[in-house]
């Protein structure tokens, strides 16, 4: 998978509707940089992938905790 396709897959999953702005703010970069990645004009620096992995793992952990909390809450209601 190309970097552009991977960014296009990861970005909306992390940032929602305004993912380019959200991702740029999270990574501390300009939105134009993300657009250059998407067009293939530029490649993300290697550290970006490490940062994205850290963000995804953190969210995965947080979502896992929330899933458990909702499941516990739901089971008490039945």
Biopython code that builds the backbone (N, CA, C, O; Angstrom):
import numpy as np
from Bio.PDB.StructureBuilder import StructureBuilder

atoms = [
    (1, "UNK", "N", (0.852, -1.175, 0.000)),
    (1, "UNK", "CA", (0.000, 0.000, 0.000)),
    (1, "UNK", "C", (0.897, 1.237, 0.000)),
    (1, "UNK", "O", (1.874, 1.306, 0.745)),
    (2, "UNK", "N", (0.559, 2.199, -0.831)),
    (2, "UNK", "CA", (1.361, 3.423, -0.900)),
    (2, "UNK", "C", (1.151, 4.262, 0.355)),
    (2, "UNK", "O", (0.169, 4.092, 1.078)),
    (3, "UNK", "N", (2.087, 5.164, 0.598)),
    (3, "UNK", "CA", (1.956, 6.071, 1.740)),
    (3, "UNK", "C", (0.681, 6.891, 1.636)),
    (3, "UNK", "O", (-0.011, 7.096, 2.633)),
    (4, "UNK", "N", (0.366, 7.363, 0.433)),
    (4, "UNK", "CA", (-0.837, 8.175, 0.236)),
    (4, "UNK", "C", (-2.088, 7.381, 0.598)),
    (4, "UNK", "O", (-2.973, 7.896, 1.281)),
    (5, "UNK", "N", (-2.166, 6.139, 0.148)),
    (5, "UNK", "CA", (-3.335, 5.310, 0.449)),
    (5, "UNK", "C", (-3.425, 4.993, 1.935)),
    (5, "UNK", "O", (-4.516, 4.943, 2.502)),
    (6, "UNK", "N", (-2.282, 4.782, 2.556)),
    (6, "UNK", "CA", (-2.280, 4.484, 3.985)),
    (6, "UNK", "C", (-2.715, 5.704, 4.791)),
    (6, "UNK", "O", (-3.500, 5.579, 5.730)),
    (7, "UNK", "N", (-2.212, 6.876, 4.431)),
    (7, "UNK", "CA", (-2.640, 8.110, 5.102)),
    (7, "UNK", "C", (-4.134, 8.318, 4.883)),
    (7, "UNK", "O", (-4.844, 8.724, 5.802)),
    (8, "UNK", "N", (-4.613, 8.044, 3.678)),
    (8, "UNK", "CA", (-6.024, 8.213, 3.358)),
    (8, "UNK", "C", (-6.896, 7.230, 4.142)),
    (8, "UNK", "O", (-8.061, 7.524, 4.409)),
    (9, "UNK", "N", (-6.361, 6.086, 4.510)),
    (9, "UNK", "CA", (-7.105, 5.114, 5.314)),
    (9, "UNK", "C", (-7.047, 5.465, 6.802)),
    (9, "UNK", "O", (-8.058, 5.394, 7.501)),
    (10, "UNK", "N", (-5.875, 5.839, 7.275)),
    (10, "UNK", "CA", (-5.673, 6.113, 8.698)),
    (10, "UNK", "C", (-6.287, 7.453, 9.102)),
    (10, "UNK", "O", (-6.920, 7.559, 10.153)),
    (11, "UNK", "N", (-6.099, 8.461, 8.273)),
    (11, "UNK", "CA", (-6.537, 9.811, 8.623)),
    (11, "UNK", "C", (-7.985, 9.914, 9.041)),
    (11, "UNK", "O", (-8.259, 10.388, 10.144)),
    (12, "UNK", "N", (-8.938, 9.487, 8.202)),
    (12, "UNK", "CA", (-10.347, 9.583, 8.587)),
    (12, "UNK", "C", (-10.696, 8.739, 9.813)),
    (12, "UNK", "O", (-11.564, 9.115, 10.600)),
    (13, "UNK", "N", (-10.022, 7.603, 9.975)),
    (13, "UNK", "CA", (-10.290, 6.763, 11.138)),
    (13, "UNK", "C", (-9.894, 7.478, 12.432)),
    (13, "UNK", "O", (-10.536, 7.301, 13.468)),
    (14, "UNK", "N", (-8.843, 8.278, 12.363)),
    (14, "UNK", "CA", (-8.388, 9.004, 13.549)),
    (14, "UNK", "C", (-9.052, 10.361, 13.723)),
    (14, "UNK", "O", (-9.302, 10.793, 14.849)),
    (15, "UNK", "N", (-9.338, 11.034, 12.613)),
    (15, "UNK", "CA", (-9.776, 12.421, 12.715)),
    (15, "UNK", "C", (-11.195, 12.719, 12.311)),
    (15, "UNK", "O", (-11.647, 13.856, 12.444)),
    (16, "UNK", "N", (-11.914, 11.726, 11.820)),
    (16, "UNK", "CA", (-13.298, 11.965, 11.453)),
    (16, "UNK", "C", (-13.468, 12.847, 10.232)),
    (16, "UNK", "O", (-12.651, 12.825, 9.312)),
    (17, "UNK", "N", (-14.526, 13.615, 10.238)),
    (17, "UNK", "CA", (-14.909, 14.415, 9.075)),
    (17, "UNK", "C", (-13.826, 15.403, 8.662)),
    (17, "UNK", "O", (-13.529, 15.529, 7.475)),
    (18, "UNK", "N", (-13.245, 16.091, 9.604)),
    (18, "UNK", "CA", (-12.201, 17.087, 9.321)),
    (18, "UNK", "C", (-10.815, 16.507, 9.593)),
    (18, "UNK", "O", (-9.971, 17.142, 10.225)),
    (19, "UNK", "N", (-10.606, 15.309, 9.110)),
    (19, "UNK", "CA", (-9.414, 14.561, 9.489)),
    (19, "UNK", "C", (-8.112, 15.225, 9.082)),
    (19, "UNK", "O", (-7.122, 15.097, 9.801)),
    (20, "UNK", "N", (-8.073, 15.925, 7.963)),
    (20, "UNK", "CA", (-6.809, 16.536, 7.551)),
    (20, "UNK", "C", (-6.368, 17.601, 8.555)),
    (20, "UNK", "O", (-5.194, 17.669, 8.921)),
    (21, "UNK", "N", (-7.307, 18.425, 8.995)),
    (21, "UNK", "CA", (-6.983, 19.447, 10.003)),
    (21, "UNK", "C", (-6.612, 18.796, 11.320)),
    (21, "UNK", "O", (-5.626, 19.173, 11.955)),
    (22, "UNK", "N", (-7.411, 17.809, 11.731)),
    (22, "UNK", "CA", (-7.155, 17.127, 13.007)),
    (22, "UNK", "C", (-5.791, 16.437, 12.998)),
    (22, "UNK", "O", (-5.025, 16.544, 13.956)),
    (23, "UNK", "N", (-5.502, 15.741, 11.921)),
    (23, "UNK", "CA", (-4.230, 15.027, 11.829)),
    (23, "UNK", "C", (-3.056, 16.001, 11.789)),
    (23, "UNK", "O", (-2.034, 15.776, 12.438)),
    (24, "UNK", "N", (-3.203, 17.075, 11.033)),
    (24, "UNK", "CA", (-2.143, 18.083, 10.967)),
    (24, "UNK", "C", (-1.880, 18.669, 12.344)),
    (24, "UNK", "O", (-0.726, 18.812, 12.747)),
    (25, "UNK", "N", (-2.945, 19.011, 13.074)),
    (25, "UNK", "CA", (-2.771, 19.562, 14.425)),
    (25, "UNK", "C", (-2.112, 18.555, 15.356)),
    (25, "UNK", "O", (-1.215, 18.905, 16.123)),
    (26, "UNK", "N", (-2.555, 17.314, 15.288)),
    (26, "UNK", "CA", (-1.999, 16.259, 16.150)),
    (26, "UNK", "C", (-0.512, 16.050, 15.882)),
    (26, "UNK", "O", (0.276, 15.860, 16.809)),
    (27, "UNK", "N", (-0.141, 16.087, 14.607)),
    (27, "UNK", "CA", (1.262, 15.851, 14.231)),
    (27, "UNK", "C", (2.107, 17.122, 14.270)),
    (27, "UNK", "O", (3.327, 17.068, 14.118)),
    (28, "UNK", "N", (1.452, 18.268, 14.476)),
    (28, "UNK", "CA", (2.177, 19.538, 14.518)),
    (28, "UNK", "C", (2.733, 19.940, 13.161)),
    (28, "UNK", "O", (3.840, 20.469, 13.059)),
    (29, "UNK", "N", (1.948, 19.682, 12.123)),
    (29, "UNK", "CA", (2.378, 20.021, 10.769)),
    (29, "UNK", "C", (1.304, 20.868, 10.092)),
    (29, "UNK", "O", (0.209, 21.046, 10.626)),
    (30, "UNK", "N", (1.630, 21.382, 8.924)),
    (30, "UNK", "CA", (0.709, 22.184, 8.140)),
    (30, "UNK", "C", (-0.218, 21.270, 7.345)),
    (30, "UNK", "O", (0.193, 20.198, 6.901)),
    (31, "UNK", "N", (-1.459, 21.690, 7.169)),
    (31, "UNK", "CA", (-2.411, 20.890, 6.384)),
    (31, "UNK", "C", (-1.928, 20.674, 4.955)),
    (31, "UNK", "O", (-2.219, 19.642, 4.349)),
    (32, "UNK", "N", (-1.196, 21.636, 4.418)),
    (32, "UNK", "CA", (-0.673, 21.479, 3.055)),
    (32, "UNK", "C", (0.279, 20.285, 2.963)),
    (32, "UNK", "O", (0.381, 19.631, 1.925)),
    (33, "UNK", "N", (0.959, 20.021, 4.053)),
    (33, "UNK", "CA", (1.869, 18.865, 4.075)),
    (33, "UNK", "C", (1.081, 17.585, 3.856)),
    (33, "UNK", "O", (1.505, 16.716, 3.093)),
    (34, "UNK", "N", (-0.041, 17.465, 4.506)),
    (34, "UNK", "CA", (-0.878, 16.275, 4.326)),
    (34, "UNK", "C", (-1.378, 16.190, 2.892)),
    (34, "UNK", "O", (-1.402, 15.107, 2.308)),
    (35, "UNK", "N", (-1.771, 17.304, 2.329)),
    (35, "UNK", "CA", (-2.216, 17.289, 0.929)),
    (35, "UNK", "C", (-1.090, 16.846, 0.000)),
    (35, "UNK", "O", (-1.337, 16.143, -0.980)),
    (36, "UNK", "N", (0.144, 17.250, 0.297)),
    (36, "UNK", "CA", (1.287, 16.808, -0.524)),
    (36, "UNK", "C", (1.502, 15.308, -0.377)),
    (36, "UNK", "O", (1.871, 14.636, -1.339)),
    (37, "UNK", "N", (1.273, 14.781, 0.822)),
    (37, "UNK", "CA", (1.381, 13.336, 1.014)),
    (37, "UNK", "C", (0.334, 12.622, 0.166)),
    (37, "UNK", "O", (0.627, 11.613, -0.476)),
    (38, "UNK", "N", (-0.889, 13.153, 0.168)),
    (38, "UNK", "CA", (-1.987, 12.505, -0.545)),
    (38, "UNK", "C", (-1.796, 12.520, -2.056)),
    (38, "UNK", "O", (-2.229, 11.595, -2.743)),
    (39, "UNK", "N", (-1.160, 13.550, -2.574)),
    (39, "UNK", "CA", (-0.916, 13.623, -4.023)),
    (39, "UNK", "C", (0.341, 12.875, -4.428)),
    (39, "UNK", "O", (0.600, 12.693, -5.618)),
    (40, "UNK", "N", (1.130, 12.436, -3.444)),
    (40, "UNK", "CA", (2.384, 11.762, -3.746)),
    (40, "UNK", "C", (3.525, 12.721, -4.022)),
    (40, "UNK", "O", (4.625, 12.300, -4.380)),
    (41, "UNK", "N", (3.266, 14.008, -3.857)),
    (41, "UNK", "CA", (4.302, 15.026, -4.072)),
    (41, "UNK", "C", (5.406, 14.930, -3.029)),
    (41, "UNK", "O", (6.554, 15.293, -3.283)),
    (42, "UNK", "N", (5.040, 14.437, -1.855)),
    (42, "UNK", "CA", (5.992, 14.318, -0.754)),
    (42, "UNK", "C", (5.657, 13.063, 0.035)),
    (42, "UNK", "O", (4.525, 12.579, -0.007)),
    (43, "UNK", "N", (6.636, 12.541, 0.749)),
    (43, "UNK", "CA", (6.446, 11.369, 1.602)),
    (43, "UNK", "C", (6.500, 11.800, 3.066)),
    (43, "UNK", "O", (7.275, 12.688, 3.422)),
    (44, "UNK", "N", (5.685, 11.180, 3.912)),
    (44, "UNK", "CA", (5.794, 11.473, 5.341)),
    (44, "UNK", "C", (7.178, 11.105, 5.859)),
    (44, "UNK", "O", (7.762, 10.102, 5.449)),
    (45, "UNK", "N", (7.694, 11.932, 6.769)),
    (45, "UNK", "CA", (8.977, 11.592, 7.391)),
    (45, "UNK", "C", (8.786, 10.302, 8.186)),
    (45, "UNK", "O", (7.677, 10.022, 8.642)),
    (46, "UNK", "N", (9.848, 9.509, 8.360)),
    (46, "UNK", "CA", (9.703, 8.214, 9.034)),
    (46, "UNK", "C", (9.054, 8.312, 10.418)),
    (46, "UNK", "O", (8.313, 7.410, 10.810)),
    (47, "UNK", "N", (9.313, 9.369, 11.146)),
    (47, "UNK", "CA", (8.742, 9.509, 12.485)),
    (47, "UNK", "C", (7.235, 9.616, 12.507)),
    (47, "UNK", "O", (6.609, 9.341, 13.531)),
    (48, "UNK", "N", (6.636, 10.012, 11.387)),
    (48, "UNK", "CA", (5.176, 10.143, 11.319)),
    (48, "UNK", "C", (4.512, 8.791, 11.555)),
    (48, "UNK", "O", (3.510, 8.700, 12.263)),
    (49, "UNK", "N", (5.068, 7.756, 10.968)),
    (49, "UNK", "CA", (4.465, 6.427, 11.124)),
    (49, "UNK", "C", (4.525, 5.968, 12.573)),
    (49, "UNK", "O", (3.591, 5.336, 13.068)),
    (50, "UNK", "N", (5.610, 6.280, 13.245)),
    (50, "UNK", "CA", (5.744, 5.922, 14.661)),
    (50, "UNK", "C", (4.712, 6.692, 15.483)),
    (50, "UNK", "O", (4.078, 6.130, 16.375)),
    (51, "UNK", "N", (4.546, 7.989, 15.174)),
    (51, "UNK", "CA", (3.558, 8.797, 15.880)),
    (51, "UNK", "C", (2.142, 8.283, 15.639)),
    (51, "UNK", "O", (1.338, 8.204, 16.569)),
    (52, "UNK", "N", (1.841, 7.935, 14.400)),
    (52, "UNK", "CA", (0.512, 7.413, 14.085)),
    (52, "UNK", "C", (0.251, 6.089, 14.796)),
    (52, "UNK", "O", (-0.849, 5.852, 15.296)),
    (53, "UNK", "N", (1.254, 5.239, 14.839)),
    (53, "UNK", "CA", (1.106, 3.974, 15.565)),
    (53, "UNK", "C", (0.813, 4.216, 17.038)),
    (53, "UNK", "O", (-0.053, 3.559, 17.616)),
    (54, "UNK", "N", (1.524, 5.146, 17.645)),
    (54, "UNK", "CA", (1.310, 5.459, 19.060)),
    (54, "UNK", "C", (-0.108, 5.973, 19.289)),
    (54, "UNK", "O", (-0.763, 5.582, 20.256)),
    (55, "UNK", "N", (-0.581, 6.841, 18.408)),
    (55, "UNK", "CA", (-1.941, 7.384, 18.530)),
    (55, "UNK", "C", (-2.964, 6.260, 18.384)),
    (55, "UNK", "O", (-3.911, 6.174, 19.167)),
    (56, "UNK", "N", (-2.776, 5.402, 17.388)),
    (56, "UNK", "CA", (-3.722, 4.312, 17.162)),
    (56, "UNK", "C", (-3.734, 3.338, 18.337)),
    (56, "UNK", "O", (-4.799, 2.875, 18.744)),
    (57, "UNK", "N", (-2.577, 3.028, 18.877)),
    (57, "UNK", "CA", (-2.524, 2.103, 20.023)),
    (57, "UNK", "C", (-3.184, 2.714, 21.253)),
    (57, "UNK", "O", (-3.880, 2.026, 21.999)),
    (58, "UNK", "N", (-2.961, 4.011, 21.461)),
    (58, "UNK", "CA", (-3.579, 4.695, 22.591)),
    (58, "UNK", "C", (-5.104, 4.674, 22.448)),
    (58, "UNK", "O", (-5.821, 4.399, 23.411)),
    (59, "UNK", "N", (-5.579, 4.959, 21.271)),
    (59, "UNK", "CA", (-7.035, 4.944, 21.040)),
    (59, "UNK", "C", (-7.596, 3.539, 21.153)),
    (59, "UNK", "O", (-8.702, 3.347, 21.657)),
    (60, "UNK", "N", (-6.841, 2.559, 20.689)),
    (60, "UNK", "CA", (-7.285, 1.175, 20.799)),
    (60, "UNK", "C", (-7.464, 0.794, 22.267)),
    (60, "UNK", "O", (-8.457, 0.167, 22.636)),
    (61, "UNK", "N", (-6.504, 1.173, 23.092)),
    (61, "UNK", "CA", (-6.588, 0.892, 24.519)),
    (61, "UNK", "C", (-7.792, 1.601, 25.128)),
    (61, "UNK", "O", (-8.568, 0.999, 25.870)),
    (62, "UNK", "N", (-7.937, 2.872, 24.810)),
    (62, "UNK", "CA", (-9.043, 3.655, 25.349)),
    (62, "UNK", "C", (-10.393, 3.077, 24.907)),
    (62, "UNK", "O", (-11.310, 2.945, 25.717)),
    (63, "UNK", "N", (-10.506, 2.738, 23.638)),
    (63, "UNK", "CA", (-11.751, 2.159, 23.140)),
    (63, "UNK", "C", (-12.042, 0.810, 23.783)),
    (63, "UNK", "O", (-13.196, 0.497, 24.076)),
    (64, "UNK", "N", (-11.009, 0.016, 24.002)),
    (64, "UNK", "CA", (-11.190, -1.265, 24.678)),
    (64, "UNK", "C", (-11.746, -1.079, 26.080)),
    (64, "UNK", "O", (-12.622, -1.830, 26.510)),
    (65, "UNK", "N", (-11.242, -0.080, 26.791)),
    (65, "UNK", "CA", (-11.742, 0.215, 28.137)),
    (65, "UNK", "C", (-13.195, 0.683, 28.080)),
    (65, "UNK", "O", (-14.013, 0.297, 28.915)),
    (66, "UNK", "N", (-13.506, 1.517, 27.091)),
    (66, "UNK", "CA", (-14.883, 1.993, 26.950)),
    (66, "UNK", "C", (-15.841, 0.857, 26.581)),
    (66, "UNK", "O", (-16.969, 0.808, 27.071)),
    (67, "UNK", "N", (-15.396, -0.036, 25.732)),
    (67, "UNK", "CA", (-16.222, -1.185, 25.358)),
    (67, "UNK", "C", (-16.555, -2.008, 26.598)),
    (67, "UNK", "O", (-17.704, -2.399, 26.804)),
    (68, "UNK", "N", (-15.553, -2.263, 27.409)),
    (68, "UNK", "CA", (-15.780, -3.033, 28.637)),
    (68, "UNK", "C", (-16.743, -2.315, 29.568)),
    (68, "UNK", "O", (-17.614, -2.946, 30.167)),
    (69, "UNK", "N", (-16.595, -1.007, 29.697)),
    (69, "UNK", "CA", (-17.479, -0.235, 30.569)),
    (69, "UNK", "C", (-18.919, -0.280, 30.069)),
    (69, "UNK", "O", (-19.846, -0.433, 30.865)),
    (70, "UNK", "N", (-19.112, -0.151, 28.770)),
    (70, "UNK", "CA", (-20.464, -0.205, 28.203)),
    (70, "UNK", "C", (-21.046, -1.609, 28.370)),
    (70, "UNK", "O", (-22.225, -1.756, 28.694)),
    (71, "UNK", "N", (-20.237, -2.625, 28.154)),
    (71, "UNK", "CA", (-20.723, -3.998, 28.334)),
    (71, "UNK", "C", (-21.143, -4.240, 29.782)),
    (71, "UNK", "O", (-22.180, -4.855, 30.029)),
    (72, "UNK", "N", (-20.351, -3.764, 30.735)),
    (72, "UNK", "CA", (-20.709, -3.921, 32.154)),
    (72, "UNK", "C", (-21.997, -3.169, 32.456)),
    (72, "UNK", "O", (-22.880, -3.683, 33.142)),
    (73, "UNK", "N", (-22.097, -1.958, 31.943)),
    (73, "UNK", "CA", (-23.282, -1.141, 32.176)),
    (73, "UNK", "C", (-24.518, -1.813, 31.591)),
    (73, "UNK", "O", (-25.570, -1.859, 32.229)),
    (74, "UNK", "N", (-24.385, -2.332, 30.378)),
    (74, "UNK", "CA", (-25.510, -2.984, 29.702)),
    (74, "UNK", "C", (-25.931, -4.257, 30.436)),
    (74, "UNK", "O", (-27.124, -4.545, 30.539)),
    (75, "UNK", "N", (-24.971, -5.015, 30.942)),
    (75, "UNK", "CA", (-25.308, -6.281, 31.604)),
    (75, "UNK", "C", (-26.049, -6.044, 32.917)),
    (75, "UNK", "O", (-26.821, -6.900, 33.350)),
    (76, "UNK", "N", (-25.828, -4.908, 33.549)),
    (76, "UNK", "CA", (-26.550, -4.599, 34.797)),
    (76, "UNK", "C", (-27.993, -4.241, 34.507)),
    (76, "UNK", "O", (-28.851, -4.385, 35.377)),
    (77, "UNK", "N", (-28.274, -3.779, 33.307)),
    (77, "UNK", "CA", (-29.632, -3.354, 32.955)),
    (77, "UNK", "C", (-30.518, -4.523, 32.550)),
    (77, "UNK", "O", (-31.740, -4.384, 32.505)),
    (78, "UNK", "N", (-29.921, -5.670, 32.257)),
    (78, "UNK", "CA", (-30.715, -6.814, 31.768)),
    (78, "UNK", "C", (-31.249, -7.628, 32.907)),
    (78, "UNK", "O", (-31.936, -8.624, 32.684)),
]
sb = StructureBuilder()
sb.init_structure("model")
sb.init_model(0)
sb.init_chain("A")
sb.init_seg("    ")
for serial, (resi, resn, name, xyz) in enumerate(atoms, 1):
    if name == "N":
        sb.init_residue(resn, " ", resi, " ")
    sb.init_atom(name, np.array(xyz, "f"), 0.0, 1.0, " ", f" {name:<3s}", serial, name[0])
structure = sb.get_structure()
